[in-house]
């Protein structure tokens, strides 16, 4: 059995009420709920929140909100594995014992049901503990620069100064959309960024982390272009 958990706490600081803020005509969390339900791979789609308004909005778009998340795992320092472990334990205690659990972020309007299904297939066909979305860095990280305390520039790794971009190893980063994992991996708190994980690769034009207002505006522009 498969469970989808969408973490959506109410205390977002940089973008107030981010998880239910209007994004191109509907609350942003609605896109994640819809993708999860359309994927057809979940017996249950649960939103884990500490907020009554988020609960009402989530339920109106078809998700379950069978509990309110405790405040001690709803602050700025709570890690994803804690939230997932809590939801899994609640499910088990309620008579539903999932084999695989997907953490789907509430602010992932570019996520698709197809990608969710691909992630599930990768998880069950491999010996990995997790399978999650990644995308390429568009610029070689080996040639990254830093600003010095004197207002100048320097390379993080000057040894790469003379190397051609095409000769440098391609780097990838978390796409911030979904994380499939075996229930045991979430409950044991195993690290997601490790050799225990396999990738679900996404094109960069469908990836936008949304942490600031600039991120939000860029995501809306991207979304509008993709849906012309």
N, C-alpha and C positions, 0 to 999 in steps of 0.2 A: 504493500500500500504506500501511496505517496502523499506527502503533505506539503503545501506551500505556505510559507510564513512571510508576511510582509511587515517588517518593522516600521512603525510610524509614530514616533513619540511626538508630544505636543510642544516641546520646549525649544524649537529651532531658534537660534539667536540671530544669525546673519540674514536669514530670510524668514521673518516671522510667519508662522502658520504655513510653512513651506509645503508640508505634505498634503494639504488640501487647498493650496492656492490655485486660482484659476489659471489653467494653461491651455491656450488655444480653445477655449470654450467649455472646459470642464475641469474639475479638480484633478490635479496631476496624478494623484493616487489611482484614479479611475483607469488610467492606461495600463498600469501594472495588474490591476484586478482583472481587466478584460483579457489581457494576454494570457494570464494564468488560467482563466476559465476556458478560453478558446483553445488552449494547448491540448486539452482532453486527457492529460496524464495525471491529474490530481483527484483524489477522492475528496479532499477538503482544501479550501483556500481560506486561511485565517490571517487577520490583521492583528498584530500585537501592538497595542497602544495603551497609553496611560490617560488618554484624553477623550472626554465624552463626545465632543463635537466630531472628532475624527472617527469615532465609533459609529455615529449616526450616518456620516457621509459614506463610510466604507460599506455599511450594511445596505445603503440605498443603491449601491452599484453591484451588489450581489456577493460580497464577501461575508464571512462569519467573523464576529468579534465576541467570542464566548467568555472572555475575561478581560479585565483591565490590568495591564502590566504593573507590577509593584514599582513604587517610586525609587527603590534602591537599585533598580536596573533600568532606570529611565533618565539618567543624567548624561552630561557631556562625556563622561569617562567610561561609560558602559561599552563593552566590546560586543561585536555581533554574535560571537559564539555563546555568550551569556544569555542573550535574548533568545537565540534558537534553542538552547538547552532548556530554558524555562518553558517555552512553548511545547517542546517535545515531551517534557515531564508531565505537563498539564494534560496533553493528549493521551498519554499512556494511562494516567490516573483516571481519565474519563472513559477508558475502554477502547481507545483508538491507538494502536501501536504501529506507527509508520516505519517502513523499512528505509525509505529514502526521503529526504527533506530538502526542499529548495528554498533558500532565502532569496526573496525578490525585493529589490529596493523600491520604495514608494515613489521616488523621483527618477524614474527610468522610462520616459515617454517613448523612447526609441526601441524598447524591447519588443520582440515579436514572439508569437506563439511557436513559430518554427524554430527559433533559436533555443527556446526552452526545451522543445522536444529533442533537439540535437544534443543539448547538454545531458538530458536524461539518458539518451542512447549511449553517449560516451561513458557515463558513469557505470551503467550496468554491463557494458561490454568490455570494460577494463578492470584492472585490479586496483584502480585509484580509489582514494577515500573521498575526493572532491572533484568536481568539474565546474569550471567557472569561466565567465566571459573575459576575453582579453583583446587588445588591439595593439597595433604597432605604434611606436613613437615615430612621428613624422620627421624627426631630425635626429642624427646620431647623438646619443647621450654621452658618448666618449669625447665629444668636442664641446661639452657644456662649459659655460662661463659663469664666473661669480663676480659680484661687485665687491671691491675691497673697502676697507674702512677709510681709505683716502680718496674714494670716489673714482677709482680706476677699475680696470678689468683684468682678470687673470683666468687662465684655464684651470679647471679642476684637475686635469691630467695633461700637463704640457707635452708628455711623450707622444701624444696623438696629434700634435700640431701639423706634422708633415704628411700624415696619412690621408689617403683619399676616402671620402665618405663611403664609397662602394666597397672599400676593403675592410670596413669595420663591421663587427657583428651586429645583426639586427636585434634591437631591444623591444620588449613588449611591456605593456602595463595593464593593470586591472581596469576593465571597462566599466565597472561600477553598476552592473545591471543585475546579474543573478549568480548564485553559488549553490550548485547541487552538492549534496553530501549525504553519506550514509548516516543514519541516526546515531550509530555508535561513535562516529567521528565527531559529530557535534557535541554529544554528551561527554566525550572524553576531552573536549577542548583542543583537539588536534589543530595545528596550524594550517591555514588555508594556503598560504604562500610557501609551498614546499614541494618536494618530489612526490608527495602523496596526491598531488593534483594534476589533472590533465586540462588542456586548454580548449575553449570554444572560441574560435577566432572570429572577430567581427571587423567589418571595414570601418575606418576611422570616421567616415562621414555619418555613421549612425551611432556615434559615441560622444556624449558630452556630460562630464561630471557637473553637477549643479550644486555648488556650495555658496556662491555669491550672486548678487543681482546681475553682474556682468555675465556670469555663466547662464543665468536664467534667460536673459535677453538673447544671448547667442543661441541657446537651445530653441527658443521660440522661432527665431529666424530660420534655423536649420529645419525645424519641423514643418514650417510653412512651405519652404522650398521643396521638401521631399513629398509633400502632399498636394502640390499643384496639379 
